[in-house]
C-alpha cells in the first residue's frame, strides 16, 4: 500500500501480538518497523489528508482532529497492554519507511534513555474537583452539603439577603480551603507511591465539560506491579471529603513523562507534519 507513514510510538522489540482487528488512523492496521534495538509502530495514511498543507487545514477541524486522536489513542492503548510504548505526537508523519528509520537513528540515544526510565510503568491520572454546582443549586443560604433539591429560603429584606450572601461566602471559602488542603495532601501521598509525578494546569470546565472546579490535575508514573495498590489508595479517598470529588483515569501510556524529544521525529525534510499528541488538553 502506498502513502505516507504515520508513527504512533517507539518501543523495544516485543513478542506479544497486537489485537487482530486493531485499526489505526485512516483505517489502516498498524505494523512494526524495526530498526536496531528499537521499533516504530506505523501505518499508512493518504497524502491527500496528511500532506503538509492538508494536515495544516485538518488540524483546525475539531471533528477530524477528534477522530484522528481517537484512532491514535486506540493503537497506543493496545501497545500499552503488551509493552511499554513511547508515544509520539498526534499526526507525526513521514514520507516513507526510510524517513522513519532515519528518525529512529537520530533519536536513538534519547529514545533508549526514556524507554529505560518508563519500562514496566504506566501513567495514572488523578483529578480533584470542588463540586460548586451543588452549592449553587441549593441557593445563596444553603450549606455545601445540603440536599440539591431543597430550595433556599427567600430573603425577606435586603439585610436578610446580605446575611445569606455572607454565609454563602464563608461556606465557599471553607470548602475551597478544605479542597486545597485535601488536594495538597493527596498529591504528596500519591507522589510518594509513584516513581514520578507531574502537576498539570487545572482543567477549564468550559472546555472539559467536567462538573465542578478543578483544584488538582496530576499524573503519576507507577510500576505496573504497584498499580493495584495505587488505585485502591485513590479509591479510599473518594468519600473522605464532602463536596470534593476525586477522579482516577488510566492506566495510560506515559505521555506526561515521555519527554519533549518524543515529539520531534523529523529529519532532513523527510517529515510530512506533526501536531499535538493524542489526549493533549488545552
HELIX and SHEET records of a PDB file:
HELIX    1   1 UNK A   25  UNK A   27  5                                   3    
HELIX    2   2 UNK A   47  UNK A   50  1                                   4    
HELIX    3   3 UNK A   52  UNK A   58  1                                   7    
HELIX    4   4 UNK A   62  UNK A   80  1                                  19    
HELIX    5   5 UNK A   97  UNK A  106  1                                  10    
HELIX    6   6 UNK A  108  UNK A  118  1                                  11    
HELIX    7   7 UNK A  132  UNK A  138  1                                   7    
HELIX    8   8 UNK A  158  UNK A  193  1                                  36    
HELIX    9   9 UNK A  205  UNK A  208  1                                   4    
HELIX   10  10 UNK A  224  UNK A  226  5                                   3    
HELIX   11  11 UNK A  227  UNK A  237  1                                  11    
HELIX   12  12 UNK A  255  UNK A  257  5                                   3    
HELIX   13  13 UNK A  260  UNK A  263  5                                   4    
SHEET    1   A 4 UNK A  31  UNK A  35  0                                        
SHEET    2   A 4 UNK A  38  UNK A  45 -1                                        
SHEET    3   A 4 UNK A   4  UNK A  11 -1                                        
SHEET    4   A 4 UNK A  86  UNK A  87 -1                                        
SHEET    1   B 5 UNK A  31  UNK A  35  0                                        
SHEET    2   B 5 UNK A  38  UNK A  45 -1                                        
SHEET    3   B 5 UNK A   4  UNK A  11 -1                                        
SHEET    4   B 5 UNK A  93  UNK A  94 -1                                        
SHEET    5   B 5 UNK A 271  UNK A 273 -1                                        
SHEET    1   C 4 UNK A 196  UNK A 199  0                                        
SHEET    2   C 4 UNK A 213  UNK A 223 -1                                        
SHEET    3   C 4 UNK A 121  UNK A 130 -1                                        
SHEET    4   C 4 UNK A 244  UNK A 252 -1                                        
END                                                                             
